[in-house]
């Protein structure tokens, strides 16, 4: 498996196992719209820090186990990256239009904050998912 | 647009050149072993520059490494 595919799997997994439970918790018991909401801020911080720790540990592990493999992207890596960024950009654009231009008329506070975060996470999932699929398809 | 199939002789050329490995060829043209494997299996079409580099490594013209054959047009399809 190419180094960059491993990195994409790592990023995808870290995103799913940290922000997945966060959004499930938000869906089960939506936070109140009052700002600041310390409990909600704490939950967000836990998700973000967990992701950071997982990514850090994963990168260190990949660096150790992938010695000798080229870390620089070649032309196929760049082509896959360009395609995946294009898909993610579309998702992010639609998400930001919904969150920034539609939702303020009906929602506020943490609903908008979490919707914006969800769109960013979705765009990242699409990005890394497309990278993984790209390597599977062109391998 | 004319549809076509790109094929290549990279695998046989590697074996004709002292059983060169995919990693060795990749190092010489600046791509990873996996990219060479993808090229050989026809799942990835290299850039023109990478294609020329492959041909240069084997010391043969480009057309001896890569071939492109146009698909037969669908005779049932009619355009006005």
Backbone of each chain as ProteinMPNN parsed JSONL, in Angstrom:
{"seq_chain_A": "XXXXXXXXXXXXXXXXXXXXXXXXXXXXXXXXXXXXXXXXXXXXXXXXXXXXXXXXXXXXXXXXXXXXXXXXXXXXXXXXXXXXXXXXXXXXXXXXXXXXXXXXXXXXXXXXXXXXXXXXXXXXXXXXXXXXXXXXXXX", "coords_chain_A": {"N_chain_A": [[0.853, -1.189, 0.0], [0.65, 2.208, -0.902], [2.459, 4.916, 0.693], [1.005, 7.301, 0.929], [-1.606, 6.45, 0.723], [-1.862, 5.032, 3.06], [-1.672, 7.157, 4.862], [-4.013, 8.489, 4.215], [-5.935, 6.586, 5.006], [-5.396, 6.586, 7.733], [-6.075, 9.247, 8.447], [-8.765, 9.278, 7.766], [-9.781, 7.298, 9.488], [-9.129, 8.391, 11.996], [-10.712, 10.666, 11.952], [-13.29, 9.554, 11.814], [-13.514, 8.046, 14.204], [-13.339, 9.946, 16.174], [-14.836, 12.365, 15.652], [-17.136, 11.136, 14.805], [-18.482, 9.828, 17.088], [-18.888, 12.247, 18.47], [-20.736, 13.687, 16.89], [-22.844, 11.897, 16.913], [-23.538, 11.978, 19.598], [-24.332, 14.651, 19.736], [-26.547, 14.563, 18.056], [-28.228, 12.864, 19.476], [-28.657, 14.168, 21.959], [-29.286, 17.248, 21.527], [-27.413, 20.265, 21.91], [-28.15, 23.17, 23.951], [-28.915, 26.44, 22.648], [-27.644, 28.503, 23.86], [-24.861, 30.686, 24.351], [-21.685, 31.18, 25.913], [-21.477, 27.596, 25.805], [-20.299, 25.653, 28.019], [-20.11, 22.896, 28.512], [-20.6, 21.79, 26.004], [-18.538, 22.922, 24.591], [-16.429, 21.619, 25.854], [-16.867, 18.971, 25.054], [-16.405, 19.222, 22.325], [-13.715, 20.0, 22.377], [-12.558, 17.677, 23.416], [-13.054, 15.863, 21.338], [-11.562, 17.082, 19.255], [-8.944, 17.139, 20.34], [-8.519, 14.417, 20.763], [-8.489, 13.531, 18.142], [-6.2, 14.822, 17.254], [-4.218, 13.583, 18.827], [-4.47, 10.905, 17.972], [-3.796, 11.198, 15.264], [-1.157, 12.155, 15.486], [0.145, 9.981, 16.785], [-0.343, 8.015, 14.898], [0.997, 9.024, 12.622], [3.641, 8.941, 13.538], [3.95, 6.19, 13.845], [3.58, 5.349, 11.185], [5.757, 6.606, 9.971], [7.843, 5.181, 11.112], [7.366, 2.573, 10.243], [7.38, 2.773, 7.516], [9.859, 3.179, 6.4], [12.21, 3.954, 3.885], [10.329, 4.063, 1.935], [9.11, 6.345, -0.5], [8.287, 9.575, 0.537], [7.559, 11.778, -0.782], [5.152, 13.133, -3.024], [4.351, 11.517, -6.086], [3.55, 11.783, -9.64], [1.158, 10.321, -9.939], [0.163, 10.267, -7.342], [-0.298, 12.994, -7.047], [-2.268, 13.411, -8.98], [-4.385, 11.887, -7.975], [-4.77, 13.235, -5.579], [-5.53, 15.803, -6.479], [-7.999, 15.218, -7.688], [-9.503, 14.286, -5.502], [-9.559, 16.511, -3.844], [-11.055, 18.211, -5.38], [-13.614, 16.999, -5.302], [-14.11, 17.206, -2.538], [-14.116, 19.954, -2.224], [-16.455, 20.682, -3.541], [-18.396, 19.544, -1.836], [-17.862, 20.988, 0.504], [-18.415, 23.6, -0.322], [-21.194, 23.516, -0.901], [-22.06, 22.854, 1.649], [-21.238, 25.101, 3.167], [-22.783, 27.08, 2.008], [-25.327, 26.26, 2.777], [-25.061, 26.336, 5.594], [-24.165, 28.969, 6.088], [-25.836, 30.679, 4.627], [-28.475, 29.776, 4.592], [-29.26, 28.474, 7.017], [-29.047, 30.507, 9.107], [-31.517, 31.817, 9.034], [-33.278, 30.197, 10.32], [-32.109, 28.935, 12.468], [-29.708, 28.995, 15.201], [-26.826, 29.804, 17.289], [-25.345, 26.951, 18.814], [-26.374, 25.095, 17.043], [-25.822, 26.021, 14.488], [-23.052, 26.173, 14.706], [-22.355, 23.465, 15.083], [-23.404, 22.399, 12.728], [-21.776, 23.621, 10.833], [-19.322, 22.497, 11.564], [-19.916, 19.83, 11.029], [-20.184, 19.887, 8.24], [-17.575, 20.502, 7.505], [-16.251, 18.249, 8.457], [-17.54, 16.307, 6.913], [-16.65, 17.09, 4.356], [-13.938, 16.56, 4.655], [-14.026, 13.797, 5.062], [-15.009, 12.993, 2.59], [-12.856, 13.865, 1.034], [-10.595, 12.281, 1.99], [-11.722, 9.785, 1.652], [-12.067, 9.725, -1.123], [-9.397, 9.767, -1.875], [-8.505, 7.272, -0.918], [-10.186, 5.573, -2.438], [-9.28, 6.3, -4.951], [-6.641, 5.289, -4.971], [-7.264, 2.59, -4.731], [-8.593, 2.187, -7.092], [-6.777, 2.921, -9.101], [-4.665, 1.115, -8.8]], "CA_chain_A": [[0.0, 0.0, 0.0], [1.494, 3.409, -0.936], [2.505, 5.698, 1.941], [-0.063, 8.308, 0.975], [-2.87, 5.77, 0.98], [-1.866, 4.751, 4.5], [-1.969, 8.422, 5.535], [-5.44, 8.762, 3.999], [-6.675, 5.668, 5.892], [-5.201, 7.081, 9.104], [-6.857, 10.48, 8.619], [-10.181, 8.894, 7.696], [-10.109, 6.572, 10.723], [-9.073, 9.338, 13.118], [-11.888, 11.54, 11.831], [-14.509, 8.79, 12.111], [-13.601, 7.585, 15.601], [-13.407, 11.069, 17.122], [-15.994, 13.221, 15.373], [-18.324, 10.28, 14.673], [-19.2, 9.822, 18.368], [-19.287, 13.617, 18.837], [-21.975, 14.061, 16.191], [-23.905, 11.004, 17.396], [-23.956, 12.551, 20.887], [-25.051, 15.906, 19.445], [-27.855, 14.219, 17.473], [-29.075, 12.259, 20.523], [-29.077, 15.241, 22.878], [-28.808, 18.512, 20.955], [-27.087, 21.266, 22.926], [-28.925, 24.408, 23.921], [-28.304, 27.442, 21.764], [-26.988, 29.579, 24.601], [-23.404, 30.772, 24.158], [-20.98, 29.933, 25.609], [-21.982, 26.368, 26.418], [-19.01, 25.054, 28.406], [-20.175, 21.431, 28.353], [-20.476, 21.493, 24.573], [-17.157, 23.281, 24.228], [-15.57, 20.562, 26.374], [-17.041, 17.803, 24.177], [-15.712, 19.546, 21.068], [-12.268, 19.971, 22.65], [-12.17, 16.264, 23.574], [-13.031, 15.278, 19.992], [-10.452, 17.653, 18.482], [-7.663, 16.697, 20.913], [-8.393, 12.976, 20.494], [-8.093, 13.402, 16.743], [-4.801, 15.261, 17.176], [-3.378, 12.54, 19.424], [-4.503, 9.748, 17.075], [-3.026, 11.527, 14.059], [0.257, 12.223, 15.864], [0.638, 8.618, 17.02], [-0.402, 7.308, 13.619], [2.084, 9.509, 11.761], [4.909, 8.403, 14.063], [3.972, 4.76, 13.51], [3.78, 5.205, 9.73], [7.138, 7.004, 9.664], [8.729, 4.104, 11.53], [7.14, 1.336, 9.483], [7.462, 3.006, 6.068], [11.203, 3.663, 6.042], [12.608, 3.51, 2.547], [9.278, 4.443, 0.977], [9.158, 7.765, -0.821], [7.223, 10.366, 1.169], [7.184, 12.851, -1.711], [4.129, 12.662, -3.962], [4.703, 11.468, -7.507], [2.478, 12.342, -10.473], [-0.104, 9.619, -9.687], [-0.304, 10.786, -6.047], [-0.821, 14.348, -7.264], [-3.52, 13.312, -9.741], [-5.411, 11.408, -7.035], [-5.003, 14.324, -4.625], [-6.297, 16.861, -7.162], [-9.376, 14.757, -7.889], [-10.194, 14.2, -4.212], [-9.776, 17.88, -3.352], [-12.16, 18.77, -6.177], [-14.864, 16.473, -4.735], [-14.296, 17.763, -1.194], [-14.432, 21.374, -2.389], [-17.888, 20.748, -3.869], [-19.154, 19.263, -0.607], [-17.66, 22.105, 1.427], [-19.114, 24.769, -0.861], [-22.63, 23.336, -0.649], [-22.235, 22.912, 3.105], [-21.092, 26.469, 3.668], [-23.952, 27.843, 1.543], [-26.446, 25.872, 3.655], [-24.815, 26.803, 6.967], [-23.981, 30.42, 6.168], [-26.85, 31.486, 3.938], [-29.838, 29.262, 4.795], [-29.539, 28.165, 8.43], [-29.256, 31.656, 10.008], [-32.919, 32.253, 9.042], [-34.112, 29.3, 11.124], [-31.392, 28.382, 13.624], [-28.656, 29.866, 15.723], [-25.965, 29.226, 18.314], [-24.623, 25.706, 18.607], [-26.895, 24.364, 15.876], [-25.037, 26.474, 13.332], [-21.651, 25.776, 14.932], [-22.221, 22.023, 14.819], [-23.658, 22.16, 11.302], [-20.554, 24.013, 10.114], [-18.324, 21.455, 11.84], [-20.323, 18.613, 10.304], [-19.862, 20.069, 6.82], [-16.113, 20.415, 7.363], [-15.909, 16.833, 8.643], [-18.022, 15.603, 5.712], [-15.733, 17.413, 3.251], [-12.69, 15.821, 4.902], [-14.307, 12.373, 4.833], [-15.066, 12.835, 1.131], [-11.487, 14.038, 0.549], [-9.767, 11.106, 2.258], [-12.393, 8.647, 1.026], [-11.747, 9.752, -2.559], [-7.981, 9.381, -2.004], [-8.443, 5.816, -0.748], [-10.803, 4.966, -3.623], [-8.379, 6.569, -6.077], [-5.547, 4.313, -4.932], [-7.827, 1.256, -4.997], [-8.991, 2.125, -8.502], [-5.608, 3.033, -9.985], [-3.555, 0.325, -8.243]], "C_chain_A": [[0.895, 1.246, 0.0], [1.387, 4.203, 0.369], [1.321, 6.652, 2.035], [-1.441, 7.678, 1.164], [-2.99, 5.433, 2.468], [-2.23, 6.012, 5.285], [-3.461, 8.754, 5.393], [-6.312, 7.872, 4.892], [-6.591, 6.157, 7.337], [-6.089, 8.296, 9.364], [-8.356, 10.182, 8.647], [-10.612, 8.214, 8.999], [-10.149, 7.528, 11.914], [-10.305, 10.239, 13.123], [-13.16, 10.797, 12.26], [-14.619, 8.439, 13.591], [-13.654, 8.734, 16.607], [-14.662, 11.909, 16.866], [-17.27, 12.418, 15.125], [-19.124, 10.256, 15.976], [-19.677, 11.211, 18.799], [-20.62, 13.967, 18.176], [-23.14, 13.147, 16.57], [-24.45, 11.567, 18.72], [-24.766, 13.825, 20.679], [-26.449, 15.608, 18.895], [-28.802, 13.66, 18.53], [-29.57, 13.334, 21.499], [-28.518, 16.573, 22.385], [-28.531, 19.544, 22.051], [-28.013, 22.475, 22.83], [-28.194, 25.464, 23.111], [-27.613, 28.583, 22.517], [-25.466, 29.523, 24.393], [-22.801, 31.545, 25.325], [-21.623, 28.758, 26.353], [-20.736, 25.534, 26.75], [-18.999, 23.541, 28.195], [-19.965, 21.029, 26.887], [-19.066, 21.803, 24.077], [-16.188, 22.185, 24.661], [-15.655, 19.321, 25.463], [-16.306, 18.01, 22.846], [-14.196, 19.466, 21.244], [-11.78, 18.537, 22.776], [-12.06, 15.604, 22.198], [-11.812, 15.772, 19.21], [-9.104, 17.166, 19.005], [-7.441, 15.198, 20.668], [-7.923, 12.756, 19.064], [-6.612, 13.751, 16.576], [-3.855, 14.177, 17.693], [-3.308, 11.32, 18.505], [-3.652, 9.995, 15.83], [-1.527, 11.543, 14.355], [0.853, 10.835, 16.025], [0.685, 7.839, 15.701], [0.727, 7.714, 12.688], [3.429, 8.946, 12.217], [5.043, 6.928, 13.687], [4.256, 4.555, 12.013], [5.208, 5.566, 9.326], [8.105, 5.865, 9.975], [8.607, 2.885, 10.618], [7.305, 1.525, 7.972], [8.824, 3.566, 5.675], [11.583, 3.11, 4.674], [11.568, 3.83, 1.492], [9.362, 5.948, 0.743], [7.981, 8.493, -0.178], [6.752, 11.491, 0.247], [6.151, 12.32, -2.705], [4.669, 12.602, -5.394], [3.475, 11.909, -8.314], [1.133, 11.647, -10.251], [-0.7, 10.084, -8.355], [-0.962, 12.154, -6.242], [-2.153, 14.322, -8.012], [-4.662, 12.868, -8.824], [-5.769, 12.514, -6.057], [-5.857, 15.433, -5.251], [-7.768, 16.474, -7.291], [-10.146, 14.761, -6.559], [-10.477, 15.59, -3.64], [-10.938, 18.522, -4.102], [-13.514, 18.294, -5.625], [-15.15, 17.135, -3.385], [-14.683, 19.243, -1.265], [-15.917, 21.553, -2.706], [-18.747, 20.548, -2.635], [-19.064, 20.452, 0.348], [-18.412, 23.359, 0.965], [-20.616, 24.679, -0.582], [-22.911, 23.475, 0.846], [-22.176, 24.321, 3.639], [-22.247, 27.362, 3.199], [-25.14, 27.547, 2.46], [-26.27, 26.497, 5.036], [-24.802, 28.333, 7.057], [-25.114, 31.243, 5.582], [-28.285, 31.026, 4.2], [-30.159, 29.119, 6.283], [-29.734, 29.374, 9.333], [-30.706, 32.139, 10.055], [-33.788, 31.388, 9.957], [-33.428, 28.797, 12.388], [-30.358, 29.378, 14.124], [-27.774, 29.109, 16.687], [-25.275, 27.936, 17.911], [-25.137, 24.889, 17.423], [-26.071, 24.724, 14.643], [-23.576, 26.054, 13.485], [-21.457, 24.303, 14.571], [-22.484, 21.673, 13.359], [-22.419, 22.51, 10.475], [-19.465, 22.965, 10.316], [-18.637, 20.179, 11.066], [-19.961, 18.716, 8.821], [-18.359, 19.96, 6.575], [-15.674, 18.95, 7.475], [-16.343, 16.02, 7.42], [-17.076, 15.827, 4.525], [-14.416, 16.651, 3.412], [-12.869, 14.326, 4.65], [-14.353, 12.095, 3.327], [-13.652, 12.916, 0.541], [-10.67, 12.759, 0.739], [-10.385, 9.837, 1.662], [-12.068, 8.567, -0.453], [-10.285, 9.378, -2.8], [-7.856, 7.857, -1.932], [-9.02, 5.109, -1.978], [-9.915, 5.133, -4.85], [-7.246, 5.562, -6.117], [-6.047, 2.908, -5.219], [-8.106, 1.1, -6.497], [-7.79, 2.118, -9.438], [-4.419, 2.263, -9.431], [-3.528, -1.071, -8.869]], "O_chain_A": [[1.809, 1.337, 0.819], [0.365, 4.166, 1.054], [0.709, 6.792, 3.094], [-2.343, 8.313, 1.711], [-4.066, 5.531, 3.057], [-2.995, 5.954, 6.247], [-4.089, 9.238, 6.335], [-7.3, 8.333, 5.463], [-7.581, 6.144, 8.068], [-6.775, 8.363, 10.384], [-9.107, 10.752, 9.438], [-11.674, 8.517, 9.544], [-11.069, 7.488, 12.731], [-10.866, 10.534, 14.178], [-13.997, 11.344, 12.979], [-15.703, 8.526, 14.169], [-13.982, 8.515, 17.773], [-15.456, 12.133, 17.78], [-18.37, 12.961, 15.226], [-20.301, 10.616, 15.987], [-20.734, 11.346, 19.415], [-21.525, 14.483, 18.831], [-24.294, 13.574, 16.55], [-25.661, 11.625, 18.931], [-25.764, 14.053, 21.362], [-27.413, 16.302, 19.218], [-30.003, 13.926, 18.509], [-30.757, 13.395, 21.819], [-27.423, 16.979, 22.772], [-29.306, 19.684, 22.997], [-28.579, 22.764, 21.776], [-26.982, 25.377, 22.917], [-27.07, 29.504, 21.908], [-24.879, 28.447, 24.276], [-23.403, 32.546, 25.712], [-22.235, 28.936, 27.407], [-20.197, 24.819, 25.905], [-17.999, 22.976, 27.752], [-19.257, 20.071, 26.578], [-18.486, 21.073, 23.273], [-15.247, 21.857, 23.939], [-14.637, 18.705, 25.146], [-15.674, 17.095, 22.318], [-13.485, 18.942, 20.387], [-10.697, 18.211, 22.29], [-11.103, 14.879, 21.922], [-11.114, 14.98, 18.577], [-8.221, 16.819, 18.221], [-6.321, 14.764, 20.4], [-7.07, 11.908, 18.801], [-5.873, 13.074, 15.859], [-2.827, 13.889, 17.08], [-2.232, 10.766, 18.28], [-2.892, 9.129, 15.397], [-0.726, 11.017, 13.582], [1.917, 10.536, 15.484], [1.634, 7.102, 15.432], [1.344, 6.868, 12.041], [4.25, 8.529, 11.399], [6.108, 6.476, 13.267], [5.061, 3.706, 11.63], [5.798, 4.925, 8.457], [9.049, 5.607, 9.228], [9.602, 2.25, 10.268], [7.363, 0.545, 7.23], [8.93, 4.339, 4.723], [11.31, 1.953, 4.354], [11.873, 3.867, 0.3], [9.644, 6.721, 1.658], [6.829, 8.086, -0.327], [5.693, 12.082, 0.459], [6.263, 11.187, -3.173], [5.353, 13.518, -5.852], [2.48, 12.354, -7.743], [0.084, 12.282, -10.357], [-1.911, 10.274, -8.244], [-2.023, 12.439, -5.688], [-3.054, 15.109, -7.72], [-5.767, 13.407, -8.891], [-6.942, 12.709, -5.74], [-6.79, 15.936, -4.625], [-8.662, 17.281, -7.04], [-11.299, 15.189, -6.505], [-11.519, 15.812, -3.023], [-11.712, 19.286, -3.526], [-14.447, 19.087, -5.495], [-16.271, 17.566, -3.115], [-15.481, 19.722, -0.46], [-16.558, 22.471, -2.195], [-19.706, 21.285, -2.409], [-20.066, 20.87, 0.929], [-18.977, 24.086, 1.782], [-21.229, 25.629, -0.095], [-23.872, 24.128, 1.253], [-22.988, 24.697, 4.484], [-22.643, 28.289, 3.905], [-25.866, 28.454, 2.868], [-27.192, 27.103, 5.582], [-25.361, 28.914, 7.987], [-25.331, 32.383, 5.993], [-29.218, 31.814, 4.044], [-31.198, 29.585, 6.75], [-30.531, 29.288, 10.267], [-31.096, 32.804, 11.015], [-34.893, 31.783, 10.328], [-34.095, 28.284, 13.288], [-30.163, 30.449, 13.549], [-27.951, 27.907, 16.886], [-24.7, 27.828, 16.828], [-24.399, 24.077, 16.866], [-25.678, 23.858, 13.862], [-22.939, 25.631, 12.52], [-20.525, 23.942, 13.853], [-21.864, 20.76, 12.814], [-22.059, 21.794, 9.541], [-18.771, 22.587, 9.372], [-17.744, 19.533, 10.519], [-19.491, 17.75, 8.222], [-17.923, 19.399, 5.569], [-14.845, 18.474, 6.7], [-15.606, 15.152, 6.95], [-16.744, 14.896, 3.791], [-13.85, 16.158, 2.436], [-11.986, 13.669, 4.097], [-13.812, 11.097, 2.851], [-13.295, 12.134, -0.34], [-10.12, 12.218, -0.22], [-9.672, 8.933, 1.225], [-11.821, 7.484, -0.985], [-9.964, 8.748, -3.808], [-7.198, 7.234, -2.765], [-8.422, 4.165, -2.497], [-9.808, 4.231, -5.681], [-6.921, 5.035, -7.181], [-5.358, 2.119, -5.866], [-7.888, 0.04, -7.083], [-7.777, 1.404, -10.441], [-3.279, 2.706, -9.573], [-2.667, -1.883, -8.53]]}, "seq_chain_B": "XXXXXXXXXXXXXXXXXXXXXXXXXXXXXXXXXXXXXXXXXXXXXXXXXXXXXXXXXXXXXXXXXXXXXXXXXXXXXXXX", "coords_chain_B": {"N_chain_B": [[-15.331, 12.425, -29.035], [-12.534, 10.402, -29.677], [-12.43, 7.134, -28.605], [-10.052, 5.045, -26.962], [-7.561, 2.446, -26.378], [-4.935, 2.21, -24.149], [-1.921, 0.592, -24.138], [1.012, -1.142, -22.887], [4.538, -2.031, -22.882], [6.074, -2.315, -20.667], [6.613, -4.245, -18.689], [7.766, -6.444, -20.095], [9.961, -5.133, -21.184], [11.361, -4.466, -18.897], [12.243, -6.964, -18.052], [13.843, -7.614, -20.163], [15.9, -5.936, -19.704], [17.894, -6.809, -17.807], [16.245, -7.89, -15.805], [15.092, -5.743, -14.395], [13.799, -4.233, -11.478], [10.52, -3.095, -10.399], [10.779, -1.095, -8.507], [13.375, -0.146, -9.014], [13.075, 0.903, -11.596], [11.134, 2.81, -11.047], [12.553, 4.537, -9.323], [14.358, 5.599, -11.136], [12.793, 7.069, -12.888], [11.421, 8.729, -11.269], [9.066, 8.083, -9.829], [6.833, 6.178, -7.678], [7.119, 2.663, -6.697], [4.596, 1.555, -6.722], [3.272, 3.127, -8.566], [4.532, 2.429, -10.939], [3.676, -0.209, -11.043], [0.944, 0.213, -11.361], [0.965, 1.47, -13.846], [1.938, -0.612, -15.487], [-0.131, -2.458, -15.296], [-2.026, -1.164, -16.675], [-3.778, 0.507, -15.405], [-3.205, 3.059, -14.813], [-2.528, 5.911, -16.643], [0.42, 7.306, -17.624], [1.964, 10.613, -17.391], [2.972, 12.561, -20.238], [5.644, 13.277, -20.052], [6.64, 11.47, -18.108], [6.262, 9.149, -19.529], [8.063, 9.502, -21.653], [10.384, 9.453, -20.155], [10.44, 6.811, -19.243], [10.779, 5.476, -21.669], [13.275, 6.499, -22.331], [14.895, 5.418, -20.312], [14.889, 2.721, -21.055], [16.016, 2.988, -23.481], [14.686, 3.077, -25.927], [12.386, 4.011, -28.616], [9.43, 5.965, -27.892], [7.098, 4.776, -28.9], [7.644, 2.124, -28.802], [7.313, 1.451, -26.244], [4.831, 2.374, -25.295], [1.577, 1.86, -26.568], [-1.219, 2.896, -28.448], [-4.471, 2.212, -29.233], [-7.183, 2.85, -31.269], [-10.619, 2.51, -30.408], [-13.154, 0.61, -32.117], [-15.595, 2.5, -33.767], [-18.993, 2.715, -32.672], [-21.184, 1.196, -34.738], [-23.879, 1.331, -34.785], [-24.556, 3.719, -33.743], [-25.762, 6.855, -34.585], [-25.098, 10.065, -35.804], [-26.402, 13.289, -36.268]], "CA_chain_B": [[-13.948, 12.078, -28.732], [-12.185, 9.037, -30.079], [-12.056, 6.278, -27.474], [-8.945, 4.161, -27.306], [-6.981, 1.636, -25.305], [-3.493, 2.398, -24.004], [-1.228, -0.59, -23.617], [2.449, -0.875, -22.779], [5.454, -3.191, -22.85], [7.032, -2.028, -19.59], [7.016, -5.48, -17.994], [8.727, -7.215, -20.908], [11.202, -4.343, -21.312], [12.102, -4.586, -17.629], [12.924, -8.26, -18.016], [14.921, -7.587, -21.171], [16.978, -5.086, -19.189], [18.477, -7.382, -16.589], [15.187, -8.094, -14.811], [14.988, -4.524, -13.585], [12.6, -4.274, -10.63], [9.63, -1.921, -10.485], [11.361, -0.05, -7.651], [14.529, 0.448, -9.713], [12.562, 1.744, -12.686], [10.475, 3.951, -10.411], [13.587, 5.477, -8.849], [15.001, 6.284, -12.269], [11.917, 8.045, -13.557], [10.881, 9.637, -10.256], [7.743, 7.709, -9.326], [6.917, 5.072, -6.726], [6.956, 1.31, -7.231], [3.162, 1.325, -6.945], [2.873, 3.807, -9.804], [4.994, 1.578, -12.039], [2.769, -1.367, -11.078], [-0.325, 0.687, -11.927], [1.202, 1.688, -15.292], [2.064, -1.919, -16.145], [-1.437, -3.137, -15.369], [-2.903, -0.35, -17.52], [-4.766, 1.228, -14.596], [-2.811, 4.462, -14.728], [-1.86, 6.423, -17.843], [1.396, 8.289, -17.15], [2.081, 11.876, -18.124], [3.825, 12.446, -21.425], [7.03, 13.372, -19.617], [7.009, 10.202, -17.478], [6.326, 8.155, -20.605], [9.349, 9.7, -22.327], [11.45, 9.015, -19.243], [10.461, 5.337, -19.279], [11.39, 5.103, -22.956], [14.694, 6.868, -22.251], [15.57, 4.428, -19.451], [15.068, 1.486, -21.827], [16.745, 3.3, -24.712], [13.864, 2.754, -27.108], [11.419, 5.083, -28.895], [8.203, 5.944, -27.078], [6.085, 3.862, -29.448], [7.97, 0.729, -28.451], [6.907, 1.235, -24.844], [3.385, 2.601, -25.174], [0.794, 1.788, -27.799], [-2.599, 3.354, -28.293], [-5.301, 1.704, -30.33], [-8.536, 3.42, -31.227], [-11.724, 1.538, -30.395], [-13.999, 0.727, -33.313], [-16.805, 3.269, -33.456], [-20.243, 1.962, -32.652], [-21.804, 1.401, -36.044], [-25.31, 1.593, -34.617], [-24.769, 5.095, -33.31], [-25.848, 7.802, -35.705], [-25.117, 11.476, -35.401], [-26.905, 14.16, -37.338]], "C_chain_B": [[-13.681, 10.62, -29.139], [-11.76, 8.256, -28.845], [-10.918, 5.361, -27.905], [-8.428, 3.396, -26.1], [-5.469, 1.832, -25.311], [-2.887, 1.122, -23.435], [0.261, -0.278, -23.547], [3.244, -2.17, -22.659], [6.449, -3.05, -21.703], [7.534, -3.323, -18.94], [8.05, -6.253, -18.81], [10.039, -6.446, -21.073], [12.039, -4.419, -20.027], [12.891, -5.891, -17.598], [14.034, -8.345, -19.049], [16.116, -6.765, -20.699], [17.435, -5.588, -17.819], [17.481, -7.571, -15.462], [15.13, -6.923, -13.814], [13.705, -4.593, -12.743], [11.755, -3.02, -10.835], [10.199, -0.774, -9.652], [12.512, 0.648, -8.355], [14.063, 1.366, -10.836], [11.899, 3.001, -12.117], [11.46, 4.998, -9.944], [14.165, 6.274, -10.0], [14.09, 7.281, -12.945], [11.169, 8.948, -12.553], [9.452, 9.354, -9.849], [7.898, 6.523, -8.378], [6.755, 3.725, -7.433], [5.488, 1.038, -7.57], [2.681, 1.989, -8.23], [3.33, 3.009, -11.025], [4.056, 0.378, -12.189], [1.434, -0.973, -11.711], [-0.203, 0.945, -13.428], [1.195, 0.353, -16.027], [0.718, -2.604, -16.325], [-2.454, -2.325, -16.176], [-3.943, 0.427, -16.742], [-4.411, 2.702, -14.44], [-2.073, 4.85, -16.004], [-0.882, 7.514, -17.413], [1.34, 9.588, -17.949], [3.023, 11.651, -19.308], [5.301, 12.44, -21.02], [7.499, 12.054, -18.972], [7.139, 9.104, -18.532], [7.653, 8.271, -21.36], [10.505, 9.228, -21.455], [11.574, 7.492, -19.247], [11.166, 4.87, -20.557], [12.891, 5.389, -22.938], [15.477, 5.858, -21.419], [15.843, 3.15, -20.236], [15.81, 1.72, -23.147], [16.001, 2.931, -25.975], [12.925, 3.934, -27.388], [10.138, 4.887, -28.083], [7.2, 4.893, -27.561], [6.402, 2.383, -29.187], [7.592, 0.405, -27.011], [5.386, 1.332, -24.719], [2.714, 2.517, -26.547], [-0.625, 2.249, -27.487], [-3.395, 2.896, -29.508], [-6.707, 2.255, -30.193], [-9.574, 2.309, -31.221], [-12.526, 1.717, -31.675], [-15.249, 1.498, -32.949], [-18.042, 2.391, -33.518], [-21.022, 2.239, -33.935], [-23.297, 1.719, -35.952], [-25.592, 3.049, -34.279], [-24.785, 6.026, -34.511], [-25.879, 9.214, -35.166], [-25.592, 12.303, -36.575], [-26.046, 15.399, -37.475]], "O_chain_B": [[-14.523, 9.741, -28.953], [-10.846, 8.66, -28.126], [-10.835, 4.955, -29.064], [-8.808, 3.663, -24.959], [-4.807, 1.648, -26.333], [-3.298, 0.641, -22.379], [0.716, 0.731, -24.086], [2.703, -3.239, -22.377], [7.547, -3.604, -21.761], [8.727, -3.474, -18.676], [9.084, -6.666, -18.283], [11.111, -7.05, -21.097], [13.269, -4.434, -20.075], [14.047, -5.926, -17.176], [15.03, -9.042, -18.858], [17.215, -6.89, -21.238], [17.364, -4.875, -16.818], [17.831, -7.428, -14.29], [15.123, -7.098, -12.596], [12.649, -4.971, -13.25], [12.224, -2.018, -11.377], [10.11, 0.388, -10.05], [12.626, 1.872, -8.31], [14.586, 2.467, -11.009], [12.078, 4.103, -12.634], [11.247, 6.195, -10.135], [14.432, 7.469, -9.871], [14.571, 8.254, -13.525], [10.388, 9.814, -12.946], [8.698, 10.28, -9.553], [8.974, 5.933, -8.289], [6.324, 3.648, -8.584], [5.176, 0.384, -8.564], [1.788, 1.475, -8.903], [2.612, 2.92, -12.021], [3.689, -0.005, -13.3], [0.864, -1.729, -12.498], [-1.132, 0.679, -14.19], [0.535, 0.201, -17.055], [0.451, -3.238, -17.347], [-3.599, -2.743, -16.342], [-4.888, 0.955, -17.327], [-5.232, 3.498, -13.984], [-1.109, 4.193, -16.396], [-1.305, 8.544, -16.889], [0.753, 9.651, -19.029], [3.768, 10.672, -19.354], [6.103, 11.69, -21.576], [8.601, 11.578, -19.246], [8.013, 8.242, -18.441], [8.288, 7.263, -21.67], [11.485, 8.672, -21.952], [12.681, 6.952, -19.254], [12.028, 3.992, -20.526], [13.683, 4.609, -23.467], [16.593, 5.486, -21.779], [16.913, 2.557, -20.098], [16.182, 0.772, -23.839], [16.602, 2.525, -26.97], [12.691, 4.762, -26.507], [9.82, 3.779, -27.65], [6.547, 4.218, -26.766], [5.542, 1.514, -29.333], [7.557, -0.758, -26.609], [4.745, 0.475, -24.111], [3.222, 3.033, -27.542], [-1.149, 2.014, -26.398], [-3.03, 3.164, -30.653], [-7.338, 2.144, -29.142], [-9.44, 1.306, -31.921], [-12.58, 2.805, -32.248], [-15.898, 1.2, -31.946], [-18.123, 1.452, -34.31], [-21.461, 3.362, -34.185], [-23.898, 2.28, -36.869], [-26.695, 3.553, -34.49], [-23.894, 5.968, -35.358], [-26.587, 9.521, -34.207], [-25.232, 12.049, -37.724], [-26.317, 16.248, -38.325]]}, "name": "protein", "num_of_chains": 2, "seq": "XXXXXXXXXXXXXXXXXXXXXXXXXXXXXXXXXXXXXXXXXXXXXXXXXXXXXXXXXXXXXXXXXXXXXXXXXXXXXXXXXXXXXXXXXXXXXXXXXXXXXXXXXXXXXXXXXXXXXXXXXXXXXXXXXXXXXXXXXXXXXXXXXXXXXXXXXXXXXXXXXXXXXXXXXXXXXXXXXXXXXXXXXXXXXXXXXXXXXXXXXXXXXXXXXXXXXXXXXXX"}
